[in-house]
């Protein structure tokens, strides 16, 4: 009986010893695997672009209205950026911006720098400024009105108001005795808007003001529009180009206070991506100016339907974006979160490919 108990203890000891040896061998294999895995990881491309904690943005070629002193990052997602127009800091700049109208001479691009092409104009009005070979395949990002830009910088934003002012809409409607107003200074355009208006005026009254029509009693175009909105039902917010996302102040200012028009929009074929529904009328929804005129007459003589547009539009307000402020916030964001080195782009292809169109709704 004693012998059997001793043998049993020996067997248990041997089993414990063998398990210990197996455990130590397995632990070593795991450790070796981890070391090998780390060696592989160290060979992979690093995801962190720079160890710099602060970024310098140089507006190398800037428009006359730009002032770096007014750019603030306090309300941006990232605040560790600064903007300057001092070319002396070019070699220390993380991002360098070139506005299309001011592009002339090109400095030598440094490794690691992000070059940004900036423009609020359609391709028709920007193409000639960067055909210089010195700028060819130099730009990494774009800062434009287009939503697919790395840096989205529109003319402004149409946002819902927290407080909606009360108005006597019946009185506003009854005071309107004229149909359509248009304030315009460029009489011939690529979009051929002047031909569209000429055709439209065959079927409904259109009164033209500004350099291409009658003088307005107000000193500024915006004040002129506010004055006209008291007696006119509709306003032509017609752009000079028919390009995707291209909506300028001609349209967005219709969402300012005391602009009691219904805007008729002609420009970007996708206005619904930028403007709230039931606040405007788009020419792209009609086959011809004649069809549009018939619809406007129905709306303009129906108090309930007309007022419904005004009420919906007055829920929103246009906020300007001076000095590319939102764009600068975007640049700072991208400088902080980028994961790999950007690739330079073919700017000509980017600007033109599937972007603009010729008008097809004007009778020949």
Buried (B, 14 or more C-beta within 10 A) or exposed (E): EEEEEEEEEEEEEEEEEEEEEEEEEEEEEEEEEEEEEEEEEEEEEEEEBEEEEEBBBBBBBBBEEBEBEEBEBEEBEBBEBBBBBEBEEBEEBBBBBBBBBBBEEBBEBEEEBBBBBBBBBBBBBBBEBBEEEEBBEBBBBBBBBBEEBBBBBBBBBBEEEEEEEEBEBEEBBEEBEBBBBBBBEEEEBBBBBBBBBEBBBEBBEBBBBBEBBEEBEBEEBBEBBBBBBBEBBBBBBBBBBBBBBBBBBBBBBBBBEEBBBBBBBBBBBBBBEBBBEEBBBBBBEBEBBBBBBEBBEEBBEEEEEBBBBBBBBBBBBBEEBEBBBBBBBBBBBBBBEBEEEBEEBEBEEBBEEEBBEEBEBBEE
